[in-house]
Amino acid sequence: MLNFELSDDQKQWRDKARDFARTAILPVAWHYDHKDETPMQILDAAYQAGLVNTDIPKAYGGLGLGLLESVLLTEELAAACAGLATSIFDNSLGMEPLILCDNEGLKQRIFPEMLDQGKRICFATSEPTMGSDVAGMRCLATPDGEDYLLNGTKYWITNGGIADYASVFATIDPKSRHEGICAFVVPLDQPGVTRGRPIPKLGQRCSNTVGLHFKDVRVPKENLLAEPGKGFVLAMKTFARTRPTIGAFGVGAARTAMELALDYLNKRRTFGMPLSGYQALQFKIAEMYQKIETSRLLCWKAAWEADRGQDPTIDASISKFYATEAALEVVDEALQICGGYGYTQMFPVEKLWRDTRLLRIYEGTSEIQRIIVAGHLLNNYTPVMPSLEDLPVHLERDPADLAPGEQAWRCRICGHVHYGSEAPDECPYCFFPQSAFKAVTA
Ligand SMILES: Cc1cc2nc3c(=O)[nH]c(=O)nc-3n(C[C@H](O)[C@H](O)[C@H](O)COP(=O)(O)OP(=O)(O)OC[C@H]3O[C@@H](n4cnc5c(N)ncnc54)[C@H](O)[C@@H]3O)c2cc1C
C-alpha cells in the first residue's frame, strides 16, 4: 500500500534539521552571504548536531539513513540557506562513490575518519573545460608502479577549499572518453595539490567553491574507487542518488519564498485593501504551493525508489529538473509580490533568488536532465497503447456492425479507414497504394 506518512524517526530528523536551520543557520546566513564567506563554525555545528554523514552505512559505524531522510533534512536546511545547505550536504555527495564502490579497505579507513573526526570529502568531476560532458574530462591518471600520478585541474569544486579528501574522477587517456575514466579518494593535504581561490559567485556565497590543481600527485591503488573504464558509470550512479536531494534544495528555498510572500501579502495594502484580497495574487500563491507540493512528492518518490534498491535514474532526473525549475519560478513570483522591496538587499528574497538560480546548473544542468529523460523515452519506454498504425480508429462504423468477411483497413500514411473485405487499390486521400493499408480489426 502506498503511504505518504513519515515515520516518527523521520519526523524527528526533519524537526531536528528544522530547529538547526532556524536557530543556527538563519541568524548568520545573510551576513556571510554578504561577506562571500563560508562560516566554518556552522559546518562544524552541523557535524556536532549529527546532521552530516547520516548516510554512512551501519556496517562502518554510521547511521545508514536513507535518501528519503537526506531529502527531508536538506529541505529544512535549504529553507534557511541553500548555500550553507550545499556545503553541509557536500559530504554526502563526496562519499557517495565510496558507498557505491567495492573497495572495502578504503571504506574501513575513510568512513571512521568522517564519523569520528569530522573529516570532509568533496566530489570532483568537473573541469575548467568540461562539466556536462563528463566523458570529456582531461585530468590525467597515469599508472606508475603500484600508484597513479594525477595531473590536471578540477573546477567548481564545492568545499574544495576546506575538505580533507576529494573523490576525484580522472582519465588514463582523454581520447578514450568513457572507457578511460577512473576514480580515487585523494587526500588534499599532500604535495602537488593546490587549492584555488574561492570562485566569486552570484549566489550560494556561503558555500565554498574552488578549483583543485594536481601536479604529479601520487595516489596509491588502495585509494581506487573505480578502475579505468568503470569511473563514468560510478559518477552517473552517484548523480542518480544525489539529484533528488538537489530537488529538495529547491523545495526548501521555494517554501521559504512562499512564506515570505504570504507574510507580505497579508501586511501590505494597496487601493484600500490588503494585497491578500486580490484574486490575481491569490492565484500566484496557490500556484506557488502547488509547485512546492508537486516538487516534494517527486523528490520523495525518487528517494523512495533508491531506498528500495531500485534504479532511481529517471525519477531522480525528473525530480531534479522539475523541482529546481519550479523553485526558481516560485522565488521569482515571491520577489514580484514583494514589489520594489523584493529587489533590494534589505529584503530576503533576492538572496533566495540568487541561491536558487544555481540549482538548475550543478549536478547536471536542466538540459542534461532532459537529455536523460528523453533518452529513456526514446529507447526504453514501453507504451501501453498500440502504435499509431495499429490503432483501431473507427469513425464511421461500429466494429460490431461489420458484415462477415468485412474488415477495417487503416492507411498507415494518412489514417483513412476503409471498410471491406480487401484494402482499396489506392487511398482516396493520400493516393498511396494498397500496400499502405493495414487491417485493424480481426
Ligand atoms: C557553484 C557551483 C558548484 C559546483 N560544485 C561542483 C562540485 O562540487 N563538483 C563538480 O564536479 N562539479 C561542480 N559544479 C560543476 C557543475 O556540475 C557544472 O557547472 C555543470 O555540470 C555544467 O557544466 P559546465 O558549467 O561546464 O557547462 P557546459 O557543460 O559547458 O554547458 C553549458 C550550457 O550548455 C548546455 N549543454 C551542454 N551540453 C548540451 C547538450 N548536449 N544539449 C543541450 N544543452 C547542452 C548546458 O546545459 C549549459 O546550459 C559546480 C558548479 C557550480 C556553478
The ligand as an ORCA input file, in Angstrom:
! r2SCAN-3c Opt
* xyz 0 1
  C      28.560     26.786     -7.561
  C      28.879     25.521     -8.277
  C      29.239     24.392     -7.551
  C      29.595     23.225     -8.213
  N      30.029     22.137     -7.494
  C      30.588     21.086     -8.145
  C      31.220     20.039     -7.423
  O      31.239     20.012     -6.194
  N      31.835     19.054     -8.138
  C      31.841     19.011     -9.501
  O      32.403     18.103    -10.075
  N      31.220     19.995    -10.206
  C      30.606     21.024     -9.569
  N      29.999     22.038    -10.274
  C      30.025     21.988    -11.745
  C      28.675     21.778    -12.351
  O      28.272     20.449    -12.161
  C      28.771     22.169    -13.828
  O      28.890     23.595    -13.858
  C      27.588     21.733    -14.625
  O      27.572     20.334    -14.735
  C      27.561     22.350    -16.009
  O      28.794     22.193    -16.643
  P      29.514     23.457    -17.317
  O      29.469     24.581    -16.353
  O      30.819     23.021    -17.821
  O      28.566     23.840    -18.514
  P      28.685     23.235    -20.001
  O      28.775     21.757    -19.919
  O      29.735     23.973    -20.736
  O      27.265     23.629    -20.589
  C      26.935     24.967    -20.942
  C      25.462     25.036    -21.291
  O      25.201     24.188    -22.422
  C      24.201     23.247    -22.091
  N      24.514     21.981    -22.769
  C      25.662     21.277    -22.721
  N      25.577     20.186    -23.465
  C      24.317     20.181    -24.008
  C      23.586     19.296    -24.867
  N      24.129     18.155    -25.306
  N      22.325     19.621    -25.214
  C      21.750     20.741    -24.732
  N      22.376     21.620    -23.892
  C      23.636     21.334    -23.543
  C      24.258     23.109    -20.591
  O      23.027     22.623    -20.078
  C      24.554     24.534    -20.170
  O      23.361     25.266    -20.155
  C      29.564     23.177     -9.620
  C      29.162     24.300    -10.351
  C      28.843     25.464     -9.697
  C      28.452     26.666    -10.513
*
